[in-house]
Amino acid sequence: FGGRVVCWGSDSHGQASPPDGHFVQVSAGQFHSCGVQVDETVKCWGAPGLGASPPGLFLQVSSGSRHSCGILKDGTVRCWGKNTDGQSDAPVGKYVQVSSGKDHSCALRDNGLVACWGGNSHGHSNAPQDVQFKQVSASFWHHSCGIDMQGDMHCWGANHLGQAPPFEAGPFDQVS
């Protein structure tokens, strides 16, 4: 299975001009986009340096503001692009899902715990370590959220606009 990617919106860096090919998953970032092709390679497009396609076979990819990360077939994380805050320095381990944000990234370990790395000026890389999650999302601002195994949402980091309330809400199936 797979299909063509169609994008719309701002194309100031070519981020909305996908290449030909068939993709099984796609992620749109701020200045670039990436997708996993049917042959399990990643193809990126957009701003120079950010639209570079990494080597390897991937299960999933996530495009952030100026970096991207993906889950390789062996369960490890590979990141590329800007690394001004350590957002591309993925920790060692086995993962099942990754999310790239503005200056940080978060990934779901195979044991349900979340690891975040990179910028942490507002605590957005301080994921709860006493909660098992089934999905995580790093934002383009300074917060992150995840859905725990019971379907409750947990958010951490900046909360000046109410984006990371200090309570659990749910049940939810997915957060993006």
Buried (B, 14 or more C-beta within 10 A) or exposed (E): EBEEBEBEEEEEBBBBEBBEBEBBBBBBBBBBBBBBBEEEBBBBBBBEEBBBBBEBEBBBBBBBBBBBBBBBEEEBBBBBBBEEBBBBEBEEBEBBBBBBBBBBBBBBBEEBBBBBBBBBEBBBBEBBEEBBBBBBBBBEBBBBBBBBEEEBBBBBBBBEEEBBEEEEEEEBEEBE
